[in-house]
């Protein structure tokens, strides 16, 4: 045999090592490049944030200065009045001097102009200019025609001795007037502002630019270079993201562009870095990664050759040993390997063994079923002979006391495939496995498949001396089987008929006949029921007990609806306790009562808790969990959790309803506070007891009804005292206080002042604010 396993093992190990090496190298390179990129982007973001802070601080000072200048009386006179330069022009001089003082006190300011639309002239520190000779009259007129009260632009101003790049701020004067009578134009020195940013960041910021929201350059080391670098697509990306980066080809060079947009005025701060310089260290990392990867790959291949050779030796010895013991030659086919030879040899031995066991077991099962069929058919006449056959075929049955159960399988909800018989056999096999497991828990018994189209269970009831207890145990087993089948095989239901208890082997057929008879009542009880021939004879005592238990269920549901959660839980504990200690009440009746309780809880949830469009997931889960509970203790705990959950949900819904109701009443009070409103008036509106409404009102608002109403009337009285000249008596009548003394008493309580004192203090405070 060729060393096929050795070659395949070596090949697989080589592939694994290569893949791992490539993966580790790729991850290392990716991580390092990402870390370097984040470092650069973090530095750029910090740089832009500092630049934006410095610029916005300067802009804020300019805006604040513009506001203070606009409120100056001389500035307002210069805007509103017609200038008579021959007579009274001192306010024009004051305005010019004011501008000179502001420019001299700031390093950033280049010039200040005040334009008067009434006079069609401008004032600056150098004097008065006519609008027709002003070089930037078009920008000024454009601002006057706009709706905004302020605007920023980048300009180049000529002052006779040269030209300077400035950033201009236009501000409407007066501030509160809808029509613009004048404009303040404050110009910042762009180069001084740029150098301040450079000095603050302590580095050369030759790659930082400031753009307005339209992409026009406001500040940069060379404005002629930047405008052609960003197209409309870039600007759309910047406006949309507000902050970020992208890589762009600028003048033939890959450039990393970091940007940040100001929320103050929409300006865009941009920094440019050559991409190759930023990530040149990534190439060094890549070379180091490749060197380490190839070195690791070479060492791995050498190690694999050694490990594969050591692993192959015991496999070779095993193949030779098998060939010598079973007399099979070693395969010469190039497609086979050593493990294939071992597997084929073991399968050959296993197949021979299974064929022998299957033949023997088939014969034994046929004979066992033949004995059980004779018992069910009533053909077993001699007990001694039947006992001998039961012992010989090792059937799990005792010689006396039997109960027969007949199983009817319903497959209505299952869509069977084309191979219908095969699918049915699988389902029947699962049901038989569940039944045999249940019989093992019960005691002794036997399971027979497809006897007269039904599955049959023969139970030994010898360990139960009392007839009633034996029937009850058989019904418990039947309920366990139906629940297990429903839980494990969806859409499959079992209806089980339980026969009577008989002593002799020859009477098994009688119990079988009673079980079949009990199945006739399925049309009344419904699919999935457990029907005992013993329970068909309903006595009056069971009926009376059933009515009592139904009354407990109705009481529990009523307590839950009225919010008495504690009483509902106590009623549940009482009912579960009585069911546990009531041996005379049949198991089927107990199941019916518990199902009735579950249906009642579902009805309460659907009526009071469930939202209109909410799916039935919770209710379906309850119906799925209920059959899986094993005893009354588990059922009691499970019902307790459901009742507590529903009680909490009902309480929350009532509280939300109270909040909504108090909100509507509060709105009513605010709309009718001038009228004589009483607590009983509100109670009549919502059909509620006055004392209970008072309690709910305090819980929701934190205030009593009287305090809430008084505060509303007090707030309105304060407003009337501030804004009108009405007397206190008139205010008392308009706010619902009725009498003047009620207003005085309320103001003393809330402010410590009389209404007159409160009005005088308000007037004085307003006059001080205006001065």
C-alpha positions, 0 to 999 in steps of 0.5 A: 500500500502506498503511503496515501495517509501520510501524503494527505496528512502532510498536504492538509497540515501544509495548507493549514499552516499557510492559511494561518500564516497568511491570516496572521500576517494580514491581520497584523498589517491591517491592525498596524495600518489602522492604528497609524491612520487613527493616530493621524486622523486623531491629530488632525481632528484635534488640530481642527478643533483647536483652530475652530475654537480660536476662530469662533472665539474671535468671531464671537468677539466681533459679533458681540462688538457688533451688538454693542455698537448697534445699541450705541445712541450715536450709532443709532442717530447716525442711522436714523437721522438725516445728516446735516454736516453744516450744523449738528454733526457731533454724533458722527464724530463720536461714531468715527471716534468710537470706531477708531477706539475699537480698532486700536484696541484689537489686533484682529480688526482691520476697519469698521464701516457704518452705512446709513440707508437714509443718507446713502453714506458710510462712516469710518474712522477716516471720515465719511464716504459716499456709497457710490465711491465705496468699492464694496457697495454691491456686497453691502446692497446685497446684504441689505436686500437679504432677509438675514440680520448678519453675514460673513464674507471674505473680501480684499480691501484697498485702503489707498496704500495697498490691499489686505485680505479680510473677513467681513462681518455684516450686521443689521442696524437697528437690531429690533427693526424689521426694516434695515436702516443701516449696516455695520461692516466689521473687517477682520485681518485674515493674516493676523487671525491665521497667524494667531491660530499657528502660534496657538497650535505651536506648529506650522499650519500651512495645510489648514484652510477655512472655507465658508458654507459655499466652499469659498476660501476665507483663510489659507496660506495661498488662496489661489491654490485651494479653490480648484481642488474641491468639486461639488461632490466633495462639498456635498460629502462635507456638508452631509457628514459634518466631520470626517475625512476622505482621500483625493487626488490633488494636483496628481498627489494622493492627499488625506483630507480631514474636515470639520464643520462649525455649528456656529456659522457653517464654516468648514475647517480643512487640513491636507496631508500627503497620503504617502508620507502619512502611511510610509511606515505601513510599508515597513510593517508590511515588509517585516510581516512578510519576513516573519510570515515566510520564516514561520512557514518554513519552520512549520513545514519542517515540523509538519514533516517530522510530526506526520512521519511519527503519526503514520507509523502506528497506523501502518502497524494497525493495518498490517495487524488487521490484514493478518487476522481477518485474511483480507489483502491490503488494497492496491488501489491508489484511491484508497488509504489506510483508514478506508481499509480499517473502516471497511474491515470494521463495517464488514464485521459489524454488518455480519453481526447485525444481520444475525441479530436482526434475524433472531430479533425479528422472529422473537418480536413476531412471536411476542406480538402473537402472544399479546394479540391472542390476549387482546382477542380473547383466544387465551383460554388456559392461563397456565399455557399463557403464563408459560409463553409470557415467561418464555418470551420475557414479556414485562407482565405479571400474571394478575390484575390488568388494565388496557388502554387504547390509543387513537392517533390523530394526524389531521394537522400534518402535511405528509410527504409523498413517501406517506407510509415511511413518515407514518411509520416514523411518527408511530415509532416515536409514539411507541417510544414515548409509550414504552418510556411511560410504562417503565415509569408506571411499572410493568406492561406491554405496548402493541402497535396497530391492533385493529388500527389502534395502538394498545397498552396492557398495564399491570395494576397488581401493585395497587390494592384499591380499584379506584387508585389503580384506575387513577394511576392508569389515567395519570399515565394516559395524561402523561402520554398525551402531553408528551406526544403533544410536546414532542410531536407537533400537530399530533394528538392522542385520544386514550380510552381506559378500560376497567381493571380485571384480574385474570389473563383471559379477562384482558380482552374484556378490559380492551372492549371497555377501552374501545367503548370509552373511545366512543365518547371522543366526539363529546370530549374532543380530540386529545382527551383521556376517557375512562369507562369508570368515569362514564358513570358520573355521580352527583357528588362529582357534579356538585364538586365541579360546580364548587370548583367553577365558583372558585375559578370565577371568584379568582377571575373577579378578584383579578379584574378588580385589582385584588391580586392578593385575594386572587393568589389566595383563591388559587392556593385554596383551589390547588390545595383542595384539588390535591387533597380531594381523592374522590374528584376524578383526575379528568375533572381536575384537568377540566377545572384547571383548563377552565381556569387557564381559559379564564385568565386568557380571556382577562388578558385579551379583554383588559391587557392585550393591545389591539394589534398585539400578536397571540404569542403570550396566549399561545405560549401559555397553552403550550406550557400548560400540558408540560407541567407534571403535577399540581405543585408545578401547576400552582407555581406556574399559575401564580407567576401568570396571575402575578404578571397579569395583576402587575399589567392591570395595575400599570394600565389602571395607573396610566388611565388615572394619569390620562384622566387627571391630565384632562381634568388639569386642562379643564381647570386651566380653561375654567379657573375663572369659574367657581370650580369645586372638587365635586364638579370634577368628580361628576365629570368623570363619574367618580367618588370625590374622596377617591378623586382627591386621592388620585389627584394628589398621587398624580400631580403631587398637589391637592386640588385646591393648591393646584387651582390656587396656583393657576389663579395666582399665576394669572393674577401676577400677569395681570398685575404686571401687564395691566392697570386693573384694580385688585378687585377687578383682578380678583373677579377675573381670576376666579378669586372672587373677593379682593381679600382672597387675592391679598391673602394668596399673595401674602402666602406665596410672595410675602407682599400685597398685590400693590407692593408686588406691582410696584416692585415689578415696575421698579425692576423693569425700569432698572433693566431699561437703564 
